[in-house]
Amino acid sequence: MPPPPPVTVRVELGDRAYPVLIGPAILASVPDALGRALGELPLRAGLVVDSGAADHAARAERALASAGIEPVRVEIEPSERTKSLATLETVLVALARARLERGEPVVAVGGGIVGDLAGFAAAAYRRGVPVLQCPTTLLAMVDASVGGKTGVNLDLGEAGGLAKNMAGAFHQPLAVIADIDTLATLPQRHLRAGLAECVKHALISADFGDDTYLDWIAASIDAILALDPDAITELVRRSVQIKARIVADDEREEARHGRALLNLGHTFAHAIETLPWLTPDGDPAHAPLQHGEAVAVGLIAACRCAERLSLCHPSLGDEAEAVLRRIGLPTRLAGLPDDATLASLMGGDKKVHGGRLRLILPTERGRARVVDDPPAHAVLAGIGAVRSDRPTDST
């Protein structure tokens, strides 16, 4: 029996609108997506590949070659450290050596790091070539591949640490192909980490047309973790639909009650995920944290910070914590450095405005708001709520 047709969610951006295709066995449709978006098949395509998704990339590569499109392959070993200007240069040089032309696209196959790097390379190469995103992780499917944010991290040295996504560009894709079959090769830890972004979407979803998403996630955790195709398709569809509505209203994060809300929990998360010794369970072999694991902890810190400010009821943080724990994500961490170190790291986040910290904090179930310059006692309450031991020396 042939697989069902993909579910399609459109990101409505006028003449730059594009589809997000969600379903099984659709990675081979890369040439069709390129042909529809470009009006004709290109002669070549830059293929930026996640080294952990080589088998999936090979399917896309075969599909391109079968359609008469020559793939120019660049493989990346993804990590927060290799999500860098040096790796970006490697990709750009490979495209330039192949003499990829302005109308010839970049195709990204892999997780969020590869998607961000490939998207930034497409935005920069010849001042902009098209990009097609083919996410192969849950986190990339529900978040990183949609919305056009691309970028790399900057290493500020010992004093400044790693500045997450500090250099980048808005560069919307031609389309997104989310082949859910690729998740079968995803380690369970990565699958759980991707669910953190879905919970984030659920915590802001009421203002964007879906006030039952958190209930649905809580009821569907077992089916999702078992990779039930219907549950996974629905999970990705609902998260993408929420993000698509936000991006359509506020593409470049210029509105106060718009795209910025997608950063719920992320200022806390970005501070802790750059600390290489942290683990989700205390096992040094599991360091460093996955992005989604840091987001899970950041969501709880944001809830408890908001609770201290009387913005939301304690039951919201309790509910979020219960769902995240059932998923198998951390909500507290051992080995966090002292408050001053964490506050300094948070102060380096790109969401800082006018020298003041800016947080996204929940206000009620499914809703959040921007809070400028939150009181230190509330920020520290959020940090304290996710500690499972005493502060440690950051060295």
Buried (B, 14 or more C-beta within 10 A) or exposed (E): EEEEEBBEBEBEBEEEEBBBBBBBBBBBBBBBBBBEBBEEBBEBBBBBBBEBBEEBBBBBBBBBEEBEBBBBBBBBEBEBBBBBEEBBEBBBEBBEEBEBEEBBBBBBBBBBBBBBBBBBBBBBBBEEBBBBBBBBBBBBBBBBBBBBBBBBBBBEEEEEBBBBBBBBBBBBBBBBBBBBBBBEEBEEBBBBBBBBBBBBBBBBBBBBEBBEBBEBBBEBBEBBBEBBBEBBBBBBBBBBBBBBBBBBEBBEBEBEBBBBBBBBBBBBBBBBBBBEEBBBEBEEEBBBBBBBBBBBBBBBBBBBBBBBBEBBBEEBBEBBBEBBBEBBBBBBBBBBBBBEBBBBBBEBBBBBEEEEBBBBBBBBBBBBBBBEEBEEEBBBBBBBBBBEEEBBEBE
